[in-house]
Amino acid sequence: MKSLKKNFFRNYTIASLIALVFFLGVNISGDDDIYEKINRNMDLFGQVYKEIALNYVDEIDADKFITAGIEGMLSTLDPYTNYIDERNRDQIDLITTGKYGGVGITVGVRDSLIYITEIMNGYEAQKKGLRVGDKIIAIDGKDLSKDKVEEMRTLIRGPVGTDVNVKIVRDGEEIIFSLTRQEIILKNVSYFGYLEPVANGIGYIRLDRFTNISESEVENALKTLKSSGDLKGLVLDLRNNGGGLLDAAIGILNKLVPKNSLLVITKGKRADSERKFFSKEEPLLPADVPLAVLINSRTASASEIVAGAVQDLDRGVIIGTKSFGKGLVQQIKDLDKKSQIKITGSRYFTPSGRWIQEKNYFKENKYGVFVDNDKYDVTDFKTLGGRTVKSYGGISPDVEVKIEPESEAHLALSSKDMYFKFANYYIENNPGIKIATPGDELFIQFKSFLVDKNFSYESQIEKKLKEIEQLASEKSYKMDIQSMLDKVELEAEDGELKEIDFAKDEILRSIVNEINTRIITDTEQIEATFPFDIQLLKAEEILVNRTEYNGLLGK
């Protein structure tokens, strides 16, 4: 009972802080009124927690119970206000610094088993001989299953300098690797260089995240490009970049747009919370060098701040597909030594004044905790040069280039991990291979592999046919209908085999990528995608054609 009371009072303090933050997020007229409500509701919250913790019929975990209560309360707000317990604090460190203590591997679940899907160059896992395709079965003697991937993250990561034992299965043999955790520093700029043909002078920078070192990495990339060639245009790739630090986005924009340009506006609840951020330095990329920014549906947050500013200032063209649409800014606040809260403290607006939030958490909220649901109803805004841009729903590209959807055959092969399995088989049977390239022979080997593995998939046509057969059976239709359906089903099965041939190019790209992941460097892997990247190719085409580029910007 003493321990329970201790937990109660410790967690009551956490709950008090959370509730304080929560209620301060509601517009109330007058400080006296808000504090009165806080006191009254804190008393109610505490009474409910105490009553359940002490008198509920079944024994409960007091810590988990308070966590559930906190998370339930925060779920009535926007999607990005979260409670962070001790187990997940390393994720916050990763977001802000791009560093963590680990061994340099990425894992994924394949056929209900945990495999290594990526080995980072230069770190402990690579040095000690772990490979992509190794199956992990235990960490420090603790058996793993597909349901414990998140638990594995907490097991494999830890303080720098500590040891961890990883048991894997390779070619049917169990091997234990003794590894020492290192400080893993994730690259923010995963690639930079000149696109082919180099004579066009089009530089390319791929930025994967925004941490406290992103600005310096982009600066280094730009300086290197300028010193090593004639930089006539730049592609900044923000596809799949989920964002990060606001300061990093502002720092990077300083390298791209004219000095004294308005970059972003943030506004909190109070009128005096508005802040405007301006560029404070001469850009590394001169104003007369054309700029293209690549975005897609996974471009979010800080990435959208950069893309939105480039678009609103008419500094460059945005190419790809519509971005994610996250117009909110979070802060991390400590609650105690073990827990934190990530709280939305403000909205951000692009230089033209638009709010690009996609998810309407105002209207989706069933508890009605928000007082004012109709603050932002203006949709049309103007860029610096007078072009119309829209609020809500992310950043719309100036040039939309959609990626062709996966074929049904490609999706089925991917869902059953056939590319991953074939790559393991191919590497085992082709020792010493330097690089895989697409070709007829490789495709024939892959199809033979599918036959050996008895690969099959149920197409949409087959699924619909089964529904029709079920209906026909229930309605007691005549046998000639069933005979006709059987004939159609045979045609559908024959069509599936042909579809694999029709999707040959798409399938070969995935095969080659999966094999090369195991045998060539990260840089070489990225370069291997360039000839097939239609969004990148379009960006390069526009940057080379100054007439088209200027026309898109209304110049």
Order of alpha helices (4+ residues) and beta strands (2+ residues): alpha-alpha-alpha-beta-alpha-beta-beta-beta-alpha-beta-beta-alpha-beta-beta-beta-beta-beta-alpha-beta-alpha-beta-beta-beta-alpha-beta-beta-beta-alpha-beta-beta-beta-alpha-alpha-alpha-alpha-alpha-alpha-alpha-alpha-alpha
